[in-house]
Amino acid sequence: VQLQASGGGLVQAGGSLRLSCAASGRLFSINTMGWYRQPPGKQRELVATVTSGGRINYADSVKGRFTIARDNVKNAVTLQMNSLRPEDTAVYYCNLNRGTPWGTTNYWGPGTLVTVSS
């Protein structure tokens, strides 16, 4: 499984960015696709995930500002980020979680930097 993400960049506080991620490879038994982020000096944290059935989970810190969407046909996921804040600055990672006979496996994209200036 390979994940290709795009859309990061520099934006002023209050602005918007859109991240996109496309998956390729052995794409079966996909549980969730989504986004995680790692702020400078901190651990990686969940931003938003969506199941194949459309169930969405958001981190409390992004609820009402970020919107995740998934295209099951294209095996792609997007993250629309509005009302961005300096604390949203982080490297954002696309994630795909897939079921296997022995459990689940996480796949990660290379990360895309989002910088929000105050």
C-alpha positions as CSV (number, residue, x, y, z in Angstrom):
1,V,0.0,0.0,0.0
2,Q,1.3,3.4,-1.0
3,L,-0.2,6.7,0.2
4,Q,0.5,10.0,-1.7
5,A,-0.5,13.2,0.0
6,S,-0.6,16.8,-1.2
7,G,-1.8,20.2,-0.2
8,G,0.3,21.4,2.7
9,G,1.8,24.8,2.9
10,L,1.9,28.1,4.7
11,V,-1.3,30.0,5.6
12,Q,-2.2,32.9,7.9
13,A,-4.4,32.2,11.0
14,G,-8.0,32.1,10.0
15,G,-7.2,30.8,6.5
16,S,-7.9,27.5,4.9
17,L,-6.1,24.6,3.4
18,R,-7.1,21.3,1.8
19,L,-5.1,18.1,2.1
20,S,-5.6,15.2,-0.3
21,C,-4.4,11.7,-0.1
22,A,-4.7,8.9,-2.7
23,A,-4.0,5.2,-1.9
24,S,-2.7,2.6,-4.3
25,G,-1.6,-1.0,-4.1
26,R,-3.3,-3.9,-2.3
27,L,-6.4,-2.1,-1.3
28,F,-8.7,-4.6,0.3
29,S,-10.2,-4.9,3.8
30,I,-9.7,-1.2,4.4
31,N,-11.1,-0.2,7.8
32,T,-10.4,3.5,8.0
33,M,-8.6,6.3,6.1
34,G,-7.7,9.5,7.7
35,W,-5.3,12.0,9.0
36,Y,-2.9,12.3,11.9
37,R,-0.6,15.2,12.7
38,Q,2.6,15.7,14.7
39,P,3.1,19.2,16.0
40,P,6.7,20.4,16.7
41,G,8.1,18.6,19.7
42,K,5.0,16.6,20.3
43,Q,3.7,13.1,19.6
44,R,1.6,12.2,16.7
45,E,-2.1,12.7,17.3
46,L,-5.4,11.8,15.6
47,V,-7.0,14.5,13.5
48,A,-9.9,12.7,11.8
49,T,-10.7,9.3,10.4
50,V,-13.5,7.9,8.3
51,T,-14.6,4.3,8.0
52,S,-15.6,2.5,4.8
53,G,-19.2,2.9,5.9
54,G,-18.8,6.7,6.4
55,R,-18.5,6.8,10.2
56,I,-16.3,9.8,11.1
57,N,-14.2,10.6,14.1
58,Y,-12.7,14.0,14.8
59,A,-10.3,15.2,17.4
60,D,-12.1,17.6,19.7
61,S,-9.6,20.4,18.8
62,V,-10.7,20.3,15.1
63,K,-14.4,19.7,15.4
64,G,-16.4,22.4,13.5
65,R,-13.3,23.6,11.6
66,F,-12.1,20.5,9.7
67,T,-14.1,18.3,7.4
68,I,-12.9,14.9,6.2
69,A,-14.3,13.2,3.1
70,R,-13.6,9.8,1.6
71,D,-14.0,8.5,-1.9
72,N,-14.2,4.7,-1.7
73,V,-14.1,4.3,-5.5
74,K,-10.9,6.3,-5.8
75,N,-9.5,5.2,-2.5
76,A,-8.9,8.8,-1.6
77,V,-9.4,11.0,1.4
78,T,-9.4,14.7,1.8
79,L,-9.2,17.1,4.7
80,Q,-10.7,20.5,4.4
81,M,-9.2,22.7,7.1
82,N,-10.9,26.0,7.8
83,S,-10.4,28.7,10.5
84,L,-6.8,27.5,10.9
85,R,-4.9,28.4,14.1
86,P,-1.2,28.6,14.9
87,E,-1.6,25.4,17.0
88,D,-2.7,23.5,13.9
89,T,0.9,23.8,12.7
90,A,2.2,20.3,12.3
91,V,3.3,17.6,9.8
92,Y,0.1,15.9,8.7
93,Y,0.2,12.2,7.8
94,C,-2.3,10.4,5.7
95,N,-3.2,7.0,7.3
96,L,-4.9,3.8,6.0
97,N,-5.8,1.1,8.4
98,R,-6.4,-2.3,6.9
99,G,-7.6,-5.6,8.3
100,T,-5.4,-8.7,8.0
101,P,-5.8,-12.3,9.2
102,W,-3.7,-11.5,12.2
103,G,-5.2,-8.1,13.1
104,T,-4.9,-4.7,11.5
105,T,-2.0,-2.8,9.9
106,N,-1.5,0.9,9.6
107,Y,0.1,2.5,6.5
108,W,1.4,6.0,6.5
109,G,2.0,8.6,3.9
110,P,5.3,10.6,3.9
111,G,3.8,13.6,5.7
112,T,3.0,17.1,4.5
113,L,3.8,20.3,6.5
114,V,1.1,22.7,7.4
115,T,2.3,26.0,8.9
116,V,-0.2,28.5,10.3
117,S,1.2,31.9,11.0
118,S,-0.3,34.3,13.6
